[in-house]
Amino acid sequence: MVANFNPIFTLTADVSTNNGTSFAGAMTTAAADYTGVSANYGLVHTAGADGSYVKRLRFKAIGTNVASVARIFINNGGVNTTATNNDLYGELSLPATTATNTAATVDLDYPMELQLPAGFRIFVGLGTTVAAGWDCMAIAGQY
């Protein structure tokens, strides 16, 4: 048996949108597919060289939106335009929201508790086009 010398605890906290490297801004455009190949899916998280741990995804309404659904895909590190590189991990219903100066817009958490191998990625897209958009960030850590 080979010993595992890598700790189970993450080395670096990662609470940005894709490690702070891309997908800045809100999702507004629909991606009406269940394969993850649409160009309208946003890259939310990438596992580093030693993999990563994703605790949850946080969705925040940016303003007034119609109801939609967030589709969450795990990608094996290959090109996401190839359906066999993506797996539909789950979906989250997103309610209609109304922007106001006297109340907060909704935050929604999608629990994951998932270890990702090196290079694996998480993509998220909407099922319905919305006006203001939704922001999504991974609450994660890199090994």
N, C-alpha and C positions, 0 to 999 in steps of 0.2 A: 504494500500500500504506500502511495506517495503522500507525504504530509502536505497540508495546505498552509503555507507560511503567510498568506495574505489575510489580513484581519477582515472581519465582517463589518466593521464600522467604516463609514466613509471618511476620507481624508480631507476633502474640500467641500464645503457647502455650495450648493448650486440652486439659487432661487431666482434665476433670471430666465429670460426667454431664450432658449437654445444657447445656454452658456454665454449669453450676452453678445453673440456673434451675428444673429440674423432673426428674421421674422419680427421686426419691430413694428408695432402698430396693430390695429384691430382687424379681426376677420369680419368681412361684410358679404362676400360673394359665396353663393351656394356651390357645392360640389355634389351633384346628384348621382353619386355612385357609391357602391359598397366594396370597392376594390382598392381604394387609396391611390389610384393613378391620376386623378384630376390635378391639373395645375393650380386649382384653387385651394388645395390643402396647404396649411402652413406648418413649417418645421418648428416644433416646440422644444425638443430636447435631443441631444446627441450624447451617447455614452462615450467616455474618454478611453484612453489606451488600456486601462485596467477594468473597464466596465463602470456601471453606476447603479445607484439605488434610487428609485422614484417612489416617493411617499404618496404624493397626490398631485392632481392638476387643479389649479385654481382658475375659474372662469369669472370674469368681471364684465358686467354690462357697461358699455361706454356711453350709453344714452338711450334714446327711444328706439325700440326694435319690435318687430313682430316676433311671435313665437317661432322657435326653430329647434333643431337638434344638433348637437356636436357629435361627430363621429371621430373616434380615436383609433389610430392605426399604429401598430408596431411594425417597423421596417427593419429588415435584417442587415442594413448597411449597403445594400445594392441600390440600383436606381429605382426610385419609387414609381416610375412610369411603367414598370413591369409588375403586373398584378401578383405574381407568385413571390415577390419580395415583401409583400405587405400582408398583414393579418388584421382584420377588424377586431380590435380588443374590446371595445364597448361603445356605448352611446349614452348621452346625457341630454335629457329634455331641457331646453332653455326657454324660460317663460317670456311672454311679451313684457317689455319694460317701458317706462315713461320717465324721461329726464325731468327733474324738478330741482329747484334750489333749496327745498325745505325737507327733502328726504333722500336717503342713500339709494342708489341702484343696487340691485341684488348681486351678491357674490355666491358662487356655487363651487363646491369642492367635489372632485371625482376621486375617490380613494383608489390607489393602485397597489402600493406595497409590493413593488416589483423590482427584481434585480435584472439589469440589462447587460448582456455581453458587450465587450468592446465594439464600438462602431455602430451598434444598433441605435435606431432613432424612433422618435414619436412624432407622428404627424396628426394634425387635427383640422377638421373642416366642418362647415355648416351644411345642413340639409336644405335650408331656405335662405334666400338673400335677405339681409336685414339692412336697415338704414344707417344707424350709428356704429354698430359693430360690437363684437365681443373680444376681449383680450384673454389670452390663456398663457399661464406660466407653470412650469414644473417646479414643485417643491422637491428637491432632489439633492443628491450628493455624489461626488465622483470618488471612486476608490483610488 
